[in-house]
Amino acid sequence: MPLDKPASIILKDCMSLKENESCLIVTDSKLRNIGNIIYKNSLKITKKSRLVLTAIPKAHGAEPPESIAEEMLKHDVILLATTMSLSHTKARKAASENGARIASMPGITIDMMKRALNVDFNKIMKLNKQLISKLKNKNKIRITAKNGTNMGFYTEGRKWIDDNGIYTKKGSFGNLPAGEVFIAPLENETNGTIIVDASIGGTGKVDRNVEIKIKDGFIADVIGGKVSKKFKKSLKNNLYRNVAELGIGTNLKAKITGNVLEDEKVAGTCHIAFGNNMHFGGKIDVPFHVDVVVKKPTIYADSLLLMKDGKFKLRTQSLLY
């Protein structure tokens, strides 16, 4: 599948870029080839397109340079093809509030573009809508797995967010590849144990299962192999340890690759993030946001079974497998 096709899917299907609109592609030295592909295809739609390079920060969620943040306020459509995520930043939020339609693609690869973007977005939209209809107004989410995961999250008053890959409304924002529903759980309320058997953002696939113990909404301990040590080292202060997000993957073509951008979208997985959740309903604002991915969970919303060992338990099974 030529790279022009996924680039066109991004620009036309996902973002609905128009001839009279301006487009900004933010990339960096590691992902410049992908940034260039998207930029060249954007010029086929609008002449008001610009490609800018940004520095690579040390962590996901770190703010871009001020010049980049200011440039993001000048465009209708913004595509963030960067090594580290700019999703949970003040710069991205300000651009969204200014009306820009934004897709963040941290760590995107050519293989990911070819496979996980070539999806039926209608199916993702329908599945996400169905999940949120079941999750809405539920107060407690219980997640277990045969690997030993056993977690309780409280969500009363918080809003589930639908990331379906279609960002055509003014101010809309999400990831590409897309395919998840997620929420910011109540701070200080999450307890239990996460056994990460897929991947950790910024470190890749786990070399052995990583045990993360959570007490009163914060990481209390991390136990595992080399990947766990690297993750633990990134937790610079207590707010970095905050349980920031709970998400459920809904992309049927995504697979576990070690790149959390795709891994967290895999249908039949869930993910938990730590650090910043200020920009999607939470209260913690730090320059850090890292996800961990768990395979084949069982998920209850209050007493309602949503997923059993990685299989959705929903009415429209034809959407899923």
C-alpha positions in Angstrom: 0.0 0.0 0.0 1.7 3.2 -1.1 2.4 5.8 1.6 0.3 8.4 -0.3 -2.8 6.4 0.5 -2.6 6.5 4.3 -1.5 10.1 4.1 -4.6 10.8 2.0 -6.7 8.9 4.6 -5.4 11.2 7.3 -5.9 14.4 5.4 -9.2 13.7 3.7 -11.1 11.0 5.7 -9.9 11.8 9.2 -9.3 15.6 9.1 -11.5 16.6 6.1 -8.9 19.2 5.1 -10.3 21.8 2.6 -8.7 23.8 -0.2 -9.3 27.1 1.6 -7.9 25.9 5.0 -4.5 26.1 6.4 -2.6 23.0 7.6 0.4 22.7 10.0 2.5 19.6 10.2 4.7 19.5 13.3 7.5 16.8 13.2 11.0 16.2 14.4 14.3 14.7 13.2 13.3 11.1 13.8 9.9 11.3 12.1 10.8 13.9 9.4 10.2 11.3 6.6 6.6 10.8 7.7 6.1 14.5 8.2 7.3 15.1 4.7 4.9 12.5 3.3 2.0 14.1 5.0 3.1 17.6 4.0 3.5 16.7 0.3 0.1 15.2 0.2 -1.4 18.2 2.1 -0.1 20.5 -0.8 -2.4 18.5 -3.2 -5.4 19.8 -1.2 -4.3 23.3 0.0 -1.4 25.6 -0.8 -1.7 27.0 2.8 0.3 24.2 4.4 3.4 24.4 6.5 5.9 21.9 7.9 7.9 22.8 11.0 10.5 20.9 13.0 10.5 20.7 16.8 13.1 19.5 19.3 12.6 16.0 20.8 11.9 16.4 24.6 12.8 13.8 27.2 9.2 12.8 28.0 5.7 12.5 26.6 3.7 15.5 27.6 6.5 18.0 27.7 5.6 21.4 26.1 6.9 22.3 22.7 9.0 25.5 22.1 7.1 28.7 22.4 7.5 29.4 18.7 5.8 26.1 17.9 3.0 26.8 20.4 2.4 30.2 18.8 2.4 28.7 15.3 -0.3 26.1 16.3 -2.7 29.0 17.0 -2.6 30.0 13.3 -4.0 27.0 11.5 -7.3 25.1 10.9 -5.8 21.6 10.8 -2.7 20.4 12.8 -1.0 17.1 12.5 1.6 16.2 15.2 3.9 13.5 13.8 6.4 13.7 16.7 8.5 11.2 18.6 7.2 12.3 22.0 3.5 13.1 22.5 2.3 16.7 22.4 -1.3 15.5 23.2 -1.3 16.4 26.9 0.2 19.9 26.6 -1.0 23.4 27.1 0.0 24.2 23.5 -2.2 21.5 22.1 -5.1 22.5 24.3 -4.8 26.1 23.4 -4.9 25.3 19.7 -7.9 23.1 20.2 -9.7 25.8 22.1 -8.8 28.2 19.2 -10.8 25.9 16.9 -8.1 23.8 15.3 -8.8 20.2 14.3 -5.8 18.2 15.6 -4.5 14.7 15.3 -1.5 13.6 17.4 0.6 10.7 16.1 3.5 10.2 18.6 6.0 7.6 17.4 4.0 6.7 14.3 5.7 4.3 11.9 5.3 3.6 8.2 4.1 0.1 9.0 1.5 1.6 11.4 0.3 4.0 8.8 -0.2 1.3 6.2 -2.0 -1.1 8.6 -3.8 0.6 11.5 -5.1 3.6 9.4 -6.5 1.4 6.7 -9.6 0.6 8.9 -13.4 1.0 8.7 -13.8 4.1 10.8 -17.6 3.5 10.8 -17.0 0.3 12.8 -14.8 2.1 15.3 -17.4 4.9 15.7 -20.2 2.4 16.3 -18.2 0.3 18.8 -17.1 3.4 20.7 -20.6 4.8 20.8 -21.9 1.5 22.1 -19.2 1.2 24.8 -19.8 4.8 26.0 -23.5 4.2 26.2 -22.8 1.3 28.6 -20.2 3.1 30.6 -22.1 6.4 30.9 -23.2 7.1 34.5 -21.3 4.1 35.9 -19.4 4.9 39.1 -16.9 2.1 39.4 -14.8 0.2 36.8 -13.3 -3.1 37.9 -10.5 -4.7 35.8 -9.1 -8.1 36.3 -7.0 -10.4 34.2 -5.6 -13.9 34.4 -2.1 -12.5 34.6 -3.0 -11.1 38.1 -4.3 -7.6 37.3 -6.9 -6.5 39.8 -7.9 -2.8 39.8 -10.7 -0.6 40.9 -11.3 2.8 39.4 -13.9 5.4 40.4 -15.3 7.6 37.6 -18.4 9.4 39.1 -18.8 12.8 37.5 -16.1 12.2 34.9 -16.8 12.0 31.1 -15.8 9.1 28.8 -14.1 10.4 25.6 -14.6 8.8 22.2 -11.4 8.7 20.1 -12.7 7.3 16.8 -10.3 8.9 14.2 -12.8 11.4 12.7 -11.8 14.9 13.6 -13.9 17.0 11.3 -15.6 19.3 13.8 -14.1 22.6 14.9 -11.8 22.0 18.0 -11.9 18.2 17.7 -8.8 16.3 18.8 -7.5 12.7 19.0 -4.9 10.2 18.1 -4.0 8.6 14.8 -4.1 5.6 14.5 -7.4 5.9 16.5 -9.6 3.5 18.3 -10.2 3.9 22.1 -12.6 5.2 24.7 -10.9 6.7 27.8 -11.6 8.6 31.0 -9.7 10.4 33.8 -10.6 8.4 36.9 -11.1 10.3 40.2 -7.8 11.2 41.8 -6.7 9.5 45.0 -9.3 6.8 44.6 -7.7 4.0 42.5 -6.3 0.9 44.2 -5.0 -2.5 43.2 -2.3 -4.2 41.0 -1.6 -3.8 37.3 0.3 -6.6 35.6 1.6 -5.1 32.4 2.1 -7.9 29.8 2.1 -5.8 26.6 4.1 -2.6 26.6 5.0 0.7 28.4 5.1 4.0 26.6 8.5 5.1 25.7 10.2 1.8 26.5 8.5 -0.7 24.2 7.3 -4.3 24.8 8.0 -5.6 28.3 10.9 -8.0 28.6 8.9 -9.7 31.5 5.6 -8.9 33.1 5.7 -5.6 35.1 3.8 -5.4 38.4 2.6 -1.9 39.3 1.1 -1.5 42.7 -1.4 1.3 43.1 -2.4 2.8 46.5 -4.8 5.8 46.8 -4.4 6.8 43.2 -0.6 6.7 43.0 2.1 4.2 42.0 3.4 2.7 45.2 5.9 0.2 43.6 7.1 -1.1 40.3 8.5 -4.6 40.0 9.9 -6.4 36.9 12.7 -6.5 34.4 14.8 -3.9 32.5 11.7 -2.2 31.1 10.2 -1.7 34.6 13.5 -0.1 35.8 13.5 2.4 32.9 9.8 3.2 33.6 10.5 3.6 37.3 13.4 5.9 36.6 11.1 8.2 34.6 8.8 8.8 37.6 10.6 11.9 38.7 8.1 13.1 41.4 4.9 11.9 43.0 2.5 13.6 40.5 4.2 11.6 37.7 2.9 8.6 39.6 -0.8 9.7 39.5 -3.3 7.3 37.8 -4.3 9.7 35.0 -6.3 7.6 32.5 -8.2 4.4 32.0 -8.8 3.4 28.3 -10.2 0.5 26.3 -8.8 -0.3 22.8 -11.3 -0.6 19.8 -9.1 -0.8 16.7 -9.6 -4.2 15.1 -6.5 -3.9 12.8 -4.1 -2.6 15.5 -1.6 -5.1 17.0 0.9 -5.2 19.8 4.1 -3.8 18.4 5.8 -2.2 21.4 4.7 1.2 20.2 2.1 2.3 22.7 0.4 4.7 20.2 -0.8 1.5 18.4 -0.8 -0.9 21.4 -3.3 1.0 23.4 -5.7 1.0 20.5 -5.7 -2.9 20.1 -9.2 -4.2 20.5 -9.3 -6.6 23.5 -6.8 -4.6 25.6 -7.0 -1.9 28.2 -4.5 0.7 29.2 -3.7 2.8 32.2 -1.8 6.1 32.0 0.1 8.0 34.7 0.9 11.7 35.1 -1.0 14.4 33.3 -4.8 14.3 32.9 -5.6 18.0 33.1 -6.6 18.2 29.4 -9.3 15.5 29.4 -11.1 16.0 32.7 -8.6 15.4 35.4 -6.8 17.7 37.9 -3.1 16.8 37.5 -0.9 19.0 35.3 2.7 17.8 34.9 4.9 17.4 31.8 4.5 13.7 31.7 2.0 11.2 30.4 2.9 7.5 29.9 0.5 4.5 29.2 0.9 0.9 30.1 -1.1 -1.8 28.2 -2.7 -5.0 29.5 -3.8 -7.8 27.3 -7.1 -9.8 27.6 -8.7 -8.0 30.6 -12.1 -8.7 32.1 -13.9 -5.4 32.6 -17.0 -4.6 34.7 -18.7 -1.2 34.8 -20.5 -1.4 38.2 -22.2 -4.9 37.8 -22.3 -4.8 34.0 -19.8 -7.1 32.2 -18.3 -5.3 29.2 -15.4 -7.6 28.4 -14.4 -11.1 29.3 -10.7 -12.2 28.8 -10.3 -9.6 26.0 -13.7 -10.4 24.2 -16.3 -7.7 24.2 -19.7 -8.7 25.6 -21.9 -6.3 23.7 -25.1 -6.8 21.7 -23.6 -6.0 18.2 -21.0 -8.8 18.1 -20.7 -8.5 14.3 -18.9 -5.3 14.9 -16.1 -7.0 16.8 -14.9 -10.4 15.8 
